[in-house]
Amino acid sequence: MENTAKYKVSLLLLILALVICFVLNISLGSVSIPFKGTLNAILGRGVAHDSWEYIVWNYRIPKAFTAILVGSGLALSGLLMQTLFRNPLAGPFVLGISSGASLGAALLIMGSALISSLFSYGMVNDVSLAVAASIGSFSVLLVVVVVSYRIKDTMALLIIGLMFGSMTAAIVSVLSYFTDAEKLQQYIYWSFGSVGNLSWSQLLLLLIIILIGIVLSIISIKPLNAFLLGENYAQSLGVNLKRSRYKIIIATGLLAGGITAFAGPIAFIGLAVPHLTRQIFNTTDHKVLVPAVLVYGAILMLICDTIAQLPTSANVLPINAITSIVGAPVVIWLLVRKKKMIF
């Protein structure tokens, strides 16, 4: 009972921190808007400048919600993969799903000139990129699900996922070699990742994808706890290994694939957040970890986005650079303290 109360208090504090980070994120940007002006714009009250209301509702709030969905989804998918493979260094992209999304985007941007003239440069926009990346990620997900039906060894599945990632990265490299500088630059910009390009309709679609992934994860909490002690132990508890593995893989595919399609490949959040959450809550119980990583991932992504947008400056740093700067020291720290790691 004492531990349960402690977990609830810690989770409530994280939620409070999330609200603070959300308000801070929408209060800062390239255009200086007073905090009172931001609140008035949110509440629909009169603001000194009409442009402030437009900026808050059409740019800052969608961007903040996107950051929350991206951080939560990547953190949860990282937790699922680390538990399924019982590998503390597994991340949300170990199955090659992100690489599949990158390949889809690369084929649209750089492959059109080599394959056909069907796709002109003008057709490459945020919507077409999201569609192409989605097709690429879910194609790889479909292959992984089919392969997982044939292979019982989870570690073999991990290696196959890494091989898919290597193959798709090789194809992207070949396309990069033959494409012109303008299209190569456009692909590189996409690969930097961004949470500021989504419209409200795209944000709604991403929300639906993330919610499906969350529901599948919640359904899989019991198998996830059992997997920590090995597949034989899980089977002895009556866990259907194949069905549980399918649910976890599909949930990860929806989360990682959907996020990569809409926001680009964003590194380290999925790898670092589950470990940070275990350190805070000092538990491996997924009833605690699943909601906690959702909130913690959202907080970290909001902080990274706030730093990346360089308040009062027109410049915006690549979000991938910021997440890596935050995440890389965490991974190094975890490797140094591996024997003390909670896993």
Secondary structure, DSSP 8 states (H G I E B T S, - for coil): -HHHHHHHHHHHHHHHHHHHHHHHHHH-SSS---HHHHHHHHHT---S-HHHHHHIIIIIHHHHHHHHHHHHHHHHHHHHHHHHTT-TT--TTTTSHHHHHHHHHHHHHTSHHHH-SSS-GGG-SHHHHHHHHHHHHHHHHHHHHHHHHH---HHHHHHHHHHHHHHHHHHHHHHHHHS-HHHHHHHHHHHT--SS---HHHHHHHHHHHHHHHHHHHHTHHHHHHHTT-HHHHHHTT--HHHHHHHHHHHHHHHHHHHHHHH----SHHHHHHHHHHHHH----HHHHHHHHHHHHHHHHHHHHHHHT-TTSS----HHHHHHHHHHHHHHHHHHTGGG---
